[in-house]
Amino acid sequence: MPEHVIAAKGERQVSAMTSAEQEILVTMCNAVNRSGTSIPPFYIFPQVHFKEVLLMNGPPGCAGVAQHTGWMTEETFESWFSHFLAFAHLLKDNLILLILDNHKPHLTIDFIDEAKENGVHC
């Protein structure tokens, strides 16, 4: 229960709400191709320091990083893209179209340059 509840002056019936969400939320990044195969998941844990135990019992090949909010940042996106490149089996003759949303960490010049160097079109 919250310690304090704010209500309008003179209000007789005051209720309080708390979040039912008591667990830690983890961000998962994945990539799937049109045939339905995917790379192993990549996790962003809301931690200051990454510990390998966080991936225990995870799918084979999964990887992760720690980021204090657990959100995607430029650094975590670069880590995910390296993970993607390791599993995407890129060939210069067989280009890949990678569709992303316009979330700011996805739109860095370094990422666009690295994608072009590896035959990934965004």
Secondary structure, 3 states (H helix, E strand, C coil): CCCCCCCCCCCCCCCCCCCCCCCCCCEEECCECCCCCECCCEEEECCCCCCHHHHCCCCCCCEEEECCCCCCCHHHHHHHHHHHHHHHCCECCECEECCCCCCHHHCCHHHHHHHHHCCEEC
